[in-house]
Structures are given as structure tokens and as C-alpha cells.
Amino acid sequence: MARLALRVEHKPLLVLIGRMLKAGVVLPDGVVVTQYEGALVTQEEGGPLSPLLSNVVLDELDHELTRRGHRFVRYADDINIFVRSERAGQRVMATTTAYIEGRMRLKVNVSKSAVARPDDRHFLGFSLRRDAETGAVEVFLSKRSAERIAAKIVDLTRRNWGQSFRDCIQRLNAYTRGWIGFFGICSEAENRTLQTLDAHIRRRLRALKLKHWKRRRSIVRALIAMGASPRTAWRRIYAGKRRIWDLSHDYVVDRALDNAYFRRCGLLSLAALHQEVLASHRRPRQSLLFAGTT
């Protein structure tokens, strides 16, 4: 608050921020937990207070790292400093930690801090990888981001969610658009991962469709109506005691509920949207030509 007061002269605003920082957390059972550190409205919850205060407080750190000649990137309270060797990384981490905790009187989260290669670290959902031959830096999804979208796909395509198939696709599309809006800057090499996610989405939708058809007889008749061979459909669907998830990847179901079918249903493709983003980045900007007389 003292650092904030150096930049903000509006006292009512300072009082409001101070109250927000001291406000307790009300748990679902009504128990109030007192806050002793950190901001109540955190960045993960979508609130703007935490990153804004981080930018104010850590502005001094930015200037110090720039004075030392380090290459770094920071967002709110997350920072990556890039050096050439592990030994240099250990030294820079020690000196930077000493500055933050000694000079700025802040505490470094040791459990989330480490000296490692860029492709092993998670920063804003991404990891960086440098091509040894060309030296070009490529942007990939971090392991945590890949796990989160896989879990979200499962949550959006549950077979017992109780709504229509079209509603499920609309919810998927809404999430897909927002997700690509943030992660669309990944390199083209990440497109294969997105194709795998698309295939996983289609399989879960096939399982959802089979669940809606319920009985095996209804499944067979629906597949035949969609162009499947009657003999093959009866034989494959009734072959053993197979669960819906197993049937969702059977070739007779794959052929009936193919990629073209889901495109007709309006399902968006992560890989296709990613290619559109990459194409828009490659497209040269049009220059305006002004003609006039003197």
C-alpha cells in the first residue's frame, strides 16, 4: 500500500483497495477466513486487482533486471529470466531472490521457482522451444494447458448431462473459440496436438450420440439410415458385450459419424481454427496509397 500511495493520490481509492486486501474469504458453509497475504480477487479468478497491484509493486524489479542486462519477460507476479547456462541460471536466481526478499521485502514462491529449460516450464499456459539448427523459437502448449483442455472436453461432453446433442456442440464451439483466441499463437508444429484433441472430441460426441440412441437395435437402425451397410452394422454392434465407449471407435460408427457429419452439425475444429490464425499472421498487411494534387 505504501508503494501504491507513491503513484496514486486519490485517497478514497487507496482506502477501497486496502479494504479489499483485508477482506475475509467467506466459505460455502459460512465460515469467514481472514486474509494475511495476497489479494482476495486473484488473477486465476479473473479479477483485475492482483495483476494490477503486481505491476505497480514489481515495476522496480523490471528496472533492476534491465539495469543488470538480463533478458526477461514478466506478467503480473510470474517472471521468466533467460540465461545461457544452468550455472548462470543458479547465480541469477540467487541474486534476484536476494533482491526481491531483501530490498523489496517480498517473498519468492520457492515451490514454483526453478532453474530449467524453457520447454520444461509453464508460463501463461505456454512453453518455449528453440530449434538447435535454425535458432528459431517455437511456442507450444505447456503440459498443464494440454491437461486442462483435455479435462474440459470431458466435462463438456458427459454422456449424462441431459441436454440435446446440438446444445452440446454449441457449448463446445463457445469454449473452442475462446480457447483459440488465447492459444492460437502456438507454432504450426503444435497443430498435430490440436488434431489429436479434435479426434478425441469427435469420439466423445460419437459416444454421446450412441447414448442418445440407447438400445443396440436403435443404434443399428440409425447407422443404416446414415449409410452404413446393414450386414456390417448388425454384426459389429452385436459383436460381444461391448460398452458404448468401445463402440464409439468401431469403424462402422466412425464411417457413419465421420468428420463431414460433424461439420454439417456445425462442430468447430481446433486444428482448422489454428490454421486460420496462422494464415492471418502470415498475410501481409495492406498499405494505403494516398493520391493527390499539389
C-alpha positions, 0 to 999 in steps of 0.5 A: 500500500505504501508503494501504491500511495507513491503513484496514486493520490486519490485517497478514497481509492487507496482506502477501497483497495486496502479494504479489499486486501483485508477482506475475509474469504467467506466459505460455502458453509459460512465460515469467514477466513481472514486474509494475511497475504495476497489479494482476495480477487486473484488473477486465476479468478479473473479479477483485475486487482492482483495483476494490477497491484503486481505491476505497480509493486514489481515495476522496480524489479523490471528496472533492476533486471534491465539495469543488470542486462538480463533478458526477461519477460514478466506478467503480473507476479510470474517472471521468466529470466533467460540465461545461457547456462544452468550455472548462470541460471543458479547465480541469477536466481540467487541474486534476484531472490536476494533482491526481491526478499531483501530490498523489496521485502517480498517473498519468492514462491520457492515451490514454483521457482526453478532453474530449467529449460524453457520447454520444461516450464509453464508460463501463461499456459505456454512453453518455449522451444528453440530449434538447435539448427535454425535458432528459431523459437517455437511456442507450444502448449505447456503440459498443464494447458494440454491437461486442462483442455483435455479435462474440459472436453470431458466435462463438456461432453458427459454422456449424462448431462441431459441436454440435446446433442446440438446444445452440446456442440454449441457449448463446445464451439463457445469454449473452442473459440475462446480457447483459440483466441488465447492459444492460437499463437502456438507454432504450426508444429503444435497443430498435430496436438490440436488434431489429436484433441479434435479426434478425441472430441469427435469420439466423445460426441460419437459416444454421446450420440450412441447414448442418445440412441440407447438400445443396440437395435436403435443404434443399428437402425440409425447407422443404416439410415446414415449409410452404413451397410446393414450386414456390417452394422448388425454384426459389429454392434452385436459383436460381444458385450461391448460398452458404448465407449468401445463402440464409439471407435468401431469403424462402422460408427466412425464411417457413419459419424465421420468428420463431414457429419460433424461439420454439417452439425456445425462442430468447430475444429481446433486444428482448422481454427489454428490454421486460420490464425496462422494464415492471418499472421502470415498475410501481409498487411495492406498499405494505403496509397494516398493520391493527390494534387499539389 
